[in-house]
Amino acid sequence: MEKLKTQAEWITRAQEVLPAGGFGNFDPGIIIARGQGSRVWDEDGNEYIDYLIGSGPMLLGHGHPEVMEAVLEQLPKGMTFFANNSKGIELAEAIVEAVPCCEQVRFVASGGEADMYAIRLARAYTGRNKILKFEGGYHGMSAEAQMSLSPTTQVNFPQAVPDSAGIPDSVADQMLIAPYNDLAAVATLLTEQTDVAAIIVEPLQRIIPAEPGYLQGLRDMCDKHQILLIFDEIVTGFRLAYGGAQERYGVTPDICTLGKVIGGGFPLAALGASVEIMQHFDKARVGGGKWLMQLGTLSGNPIAAAAGLKTMEVLRRDGAYDRLRATGRALQKMQTEALGKAGIAHQICGDETLFDVLFTKRQCRDYRSARHDDPKLNALYNVVLRQNGIFKSEGKLYPSLATTEVDLVQTQAAAEKAVNAICGLRAPTRR
């Protein structure tokens, strides 16, 4: 079949076979043809600096030569086996060595799958049913995770609001919702509720940082009430630090989930915990009544494991995280200086390794406060960035180790043009 030559033709073709013309992940109006290093190109040949990086996994950039070499070495040996393989075992060993809460891990194929099993594992271990999550927290696509992910109406806590059709009403009865960064609200809920199995939390909720003492406060309350603390480190794992948020913040959960970086750009995720908790995956040890069934066709496949192992090796090298954070600081500084000079109210919300601009004067501490005062400003800002060769989502910017000084110069120029566009939008119209 002859390759279509224009992006418009690909978009038309996608609309015929894909609901809403896309994969459900990102703007279907752009079709990416290839990526290399810090850059991607669309089907019309337009070049962009990539700050989406596959929604996080390409921390080393696209086509990193050492990762490619590892994958190409594994390919002729086999792509997947539905059986144990040495690469998967090596990767499990590397994760256990790096991540404080992990004595054992179980592989799955996606972060959402890992979060689903983490919730189920907490219920199996505690014998309790309810899960406490935070409004706006993203934990994949399971029925539990789709509770109060992005509610458009405000309801009283701890009521859960489904964000998707097709979820039984009974699921909401098993979910408790609290505001992020509010220990008092969590303490009240745990005093009132007796059937809580676990708290699941993003240590960096989307781009909202945990306030000092917040994560340790959750740890202390979980210990007090004998419930489990789950860190969803699909995003933060091996990004905030080599040992993830657990290393960065010095707080160890009972269970954590990992994804994105550990697969080196291939489908792979994991959940990990102590041997005592993880034994529920071992039927011979816990018996049929407490056994948690889990299997997956591509879980622990050697291609993804090889890519993940090499990615983690590169991240262990001296200076890797210092360089990543320096890049993030430079990106934050150039944007806040341009916006501040123009008198545009804004906050840089997030960590140096993952953040974005919010057009607001408010402190961004939870789902209800971390929003734009005028969403049109954010939309215009991101449109102009895209027009000037910057590829990112409307709500996140991911620095990578592939980002160069040339990229930073181009990004600064694009940011200044985006700020000028906002100034033009806000300027009074002469009559």
N, C-alpha and C positions, 0 to 999 in steps of 0.2 A: 504494500500500500504506500502510495506517495505521501511523504511527510507534508502536512499542511505548513504553509509558510508564514502565516500571520497569527498573531494572538487572537484577533477578532474571530477568525475561523475556528480556533480551538475553543473559544468561549461558546460559540454557537453549537459546536459539537457536544460540549459538556452539558449544555442546557437540555439536550435531547435525552441524555442517559443518566444524569445526576440530579436528584432533588435539589431545587434552588440553584442548580448549575455548579455545585461544588461538593467538596468532601465533608463539609460541615465544620471545618476548622478555621478557615481564613477567607479573606476577600476573594470571591471567585472571579473578580475582574482582572486578576493578574495570573498568568500561567508561567511558572518558573521552568526554564529549560535546563539550567545547570548551575552548579556552584563550584567555586574554587577559592580556598583561603577565606578571606573576609568578604568575598563578593559573590553575588548571584546575578544571573542574566535572565530576562524574560524571553518569550518566544519571538519578540520583535527585535531582540538584540540589545535592549536597554540594560544598562549596567547599574547595579545598586550596591551600596555598602550594606551588608546584612547584619542588622541588629535584631532580627527575629531568630536566627540560627536554629530553625526547625522547632521553635518554641522551647529552646533551651539545650538540647542534647549536644549540639555541635560546638562545645566549649573550646575545642582546639581549632575550629574552623572547618571548612569543607575540604575533603580530599587530603587530610594530613598525611604526608608521605609514609610515616611510620605506621599509622593505623592502616593505611592501604596495603602496605607490605604484609602486615599481620593477617589481614583478611585474605589477601591473595595466596598466602602460604597455606591457609586453612581450606580454601575453596576446593582444591583437588582432592582433599582428604575426606570431604563430606560436608553437606550443608546442614542437615538435621537428622536426628536418629530416633527421637522419642525414647531415648535411653540415656543413662549417665554417660558423660564424656569428660575427658581430662581437662579441656578448656573451661568447662562449666565448674568443675571442682576447683580449679585454680582461681577462678573468679570469686567463688564463694569464700575461699581462704583469704583472698585479698580484702574482701568486704569485711569479714570478721576481724581481721587485723586492724582495719581502719576505723570502724564505726563502734563507738563505745557500748551501745546496747546489744550488739549482735554477737551471740555465741554460736548461733546457727542461722542459716537463711533458707528460704524456699523461693525458687525462681518462678516467675510468671512472664507474660508477654507485654503487659502494659501497666502503667501506673494506676489506672482506675481499677484494674483487676487486683493489684496489690492492696489497694485501700479496701476493696470489698472483702478480701480475705483477712485483712488485719482486723476489721470490725467483727467478722465471724469468729476469728480466733479469740478475741477478747471475750466474746459471749461464751465460747466453749470453755475457756479457762475459768471464768468467774461463775458461770451458771446463771448469770443475770442477762437481761434483755435490752435495757435502754442504753442509748448512746448519746452523749452530749457533744454537739458540734457548734461552731460559731457562725453567726450570720455572715454570709459572704465567703465563707471558706469553701475552697474547691477540692474535692476528693474523688474526682472521677464521675462516672455516669451510672453508678448503681442507684437503686431506688433510695437508699439511705443518703447517699451523697447528693442527690438532687433535691434535698430538703433545704430550703432557705439559702440556696446558692446565690441567686440574684433576684430576690423578691422585689416586685415593683410596687407593692403596697406594704406599709408598715403595720405590723400586728404586735400584740403584746408578747413579750418573752414569757415562757419558753415555747410558745406555739410554733410548730413547724409548718412551713408553706411549701408545697410541691412546686418545682420549677419546670415540670414536664407533664405532659399528658401520659396516661397509661400506668400511673402509679396508684396502687390501692390505697384507700383512705387509712387502712390499718397501719401503714408504714409510719405515718405521721405520729401515731400514738407511741411509737417506740423511739422517737427522736426528740431530744430537748435542744433548744436553740438559745444561745446566750450571745451578748455583744462581746466582741473581741476586746482585749485589754481591760476588762472589767472583772477583777478578782472578786469583788463583793457580790456581783450577780451570780458568779459560779458558786460561791460559798452558800448563798441562799438556796440555790437549786439543789445542791448536794445535801443540804439539811432537810429539805422537803421531800426529796426523792430517795427511795430505798432500793431501787432495782437497777441502778446504773452500773453497767459493765465497764465503760471506758469513756474517756475524753479523747477525741481526735482533734488535732490542731495542726495547722501550718505554722512552724516557728516564725516564718515571715509570711503573713497571710496575703497572698497575691503580691502586693508591694507594700503592705502595711507592716512596719516593724513592731515587734513586741517591745513594750515599754520595759525599762529596767525593773527586774524582779518579777515580771509577769510569768515567765515560763517556770521559774523556780517556785512561784506561788502555786501554779497548777500542779507541779510535782508534789509539793507539800500536801495539798488537799487530796490528791489521789492516794498518797500514803495514809493520810488520816482516815479516809473512808474505804480503804482497801479496794480501790478500783484501779484500772490500768490507764496509763498515759500513752497515747499513740502519737508519735510525731510523723506527720506526712512530710517526708523529705524527698518526694519525687523531684521537686524543683531545687531545694536547698542542698540536697546531698551532693557532696563533692563540688559544690559551687561556692558556698559561703566559706568553706575551708575544706581541707582534704577529708576530715572527719565530719563534715557537714555542720548543721546548726548545733549538734550536740557538742562538737569541739569548739565552735565559735562562741557559744553562750555558756558552756559548762554545765548544762542540764541534761541528764540522761533519762530518756523515756523507757517504758517497758517494752514497747514494740515500735519499730519504725518501718516505713516503706521507702523504697529507693527506685529510681528510674532514670530516664533521660541520659545522664552522663555515663552510667554504668554499662550502657549498651553501645556507646561510641557511635551513635547514629542509627543503630539497628534495633528492632523490637525486642526489648528485654527490660524487665523490672524485677523487684524482689521485695520480700518482707523479711524482717529479722527480729530476733528476740533471744531471751535466755533459753538454755536447753529445757528448763522446766516448762516454759510456756510453749516452746516449739514442739514438745513431745506429742501435742495433740494431732500432729500430722503423722504420727507413728502408731498405727493401729495395734501393733504387737505390744506396745507399752501401755496404752491407755484403754484398750478395749473398744468394742464397736460403739458403745453408747457415747463415748467422749471423743471419738475419732473425727477429725475434720478432713473430709475428702477434698483433694485438690489434685488436678492434673491439667495439662495443657499441651497441645501438639508441639508448640515451638518453645516451651519453657526451657531455659538453659541451653538453647541451641549454640553450637560451637562457633558459628560465624559472629554472632553478637557477642559471645563471651570473649573471643579473640580481640574484637574491636574494643570492648570495654577494658580488658586487661591492659592493652597498649595505651589507651587513653589515660587510665589511672597511673600507669608508669610515668607518662609525660608530666602529669600533674604533681607527682611526687618530687620532681626535680627542683633544685634550689631556685627560688625567686618566682616560681610560676604564679602563686597567689598574690605576691607583691605586684607583679606586672598587671595582673587582672584588675586589682583594686586601683592601681594608678590610672589605668585606662578608664575605669568607671568614674574616678574623681575628675578626670579631665573632661569627660562627657557631661557630668553634672555641672561643673564650673562654667563651661562655655555656654550652656543653656541658661543657667540662672543669672549669669552676668548680662547676657543679651536681653532677657526678659526684665531683669531689674532695672537696667539702664532705660528701658522703654516705659517703666512704671507699670508693668503688667503684673497684677497680683498672681502669685503662684507659690507652690511648694514643690520641692523635689522630695518625692516619697519613695522610700525603699532603702536598699543596701547598695553599696558601691558596685556590687556584682549583679544587681537586678533592681531597676527603678523606673520611674517615669515622672513627667511633669503633671501636676494637677493644678488647674487654673482656679485656685481658691485661696482665701486668706486663712481658712480654718486649719487647725492641727489635724492631721490625718491619723486617727487612732482606731477607727472601726469602720464597718461597712457603710454606715449612715453618714459619716463625716468625710470619708475618702471619696469625694466626688467633685466634679467640676461645677463651679457656680454657673457657668455658661458653657454647655457642651459644644456650642457652635465654635468657640475658640479652639477647643481641642481638635475638632474635626478639621478646621481650616489649617491649624498648625501641622497636623499629620499629612494632609493633602499636599501642602507646599513642600514638606520634607520629602515625600515620595517623588514629587515632580523634580526635585533636585538630587535624586539619586540615593535617598535614604529609605531602606526597607525595614519597617518595624510594624508592630501591631499598634492599635490605638490606645493600648493600656499598659504596655511594658516595653522596656528597652534592655536587651541582653548584651552586655559587652562580651567579647571573646578574646582568647589569647592570640587570635589571628589579626585583630585590629591593629593597623599600622599608624605611624605618624601622618602619612599621607591621608589616610582615612579620617583622622581627627581634624585635619585642616579642612577637608571637604565637608565634614559634618558641621563644623563651626560655620562655614559659609552658608550651608543650607539652613541651619538654625537661625541665623541672622535674617535670611530672606523670609523665613516663616514668621519671625517676630515682626518684620516690616509689614507683612500681609495682615497681621492682627491689628497693627497700628492703623493701617488703611481702612480696615473694617470698622474700627472704633472712631475714626475721624468724623467730625460733623460734616454733613452735606451742605454745601453752599447753594443758596438760591439766587 
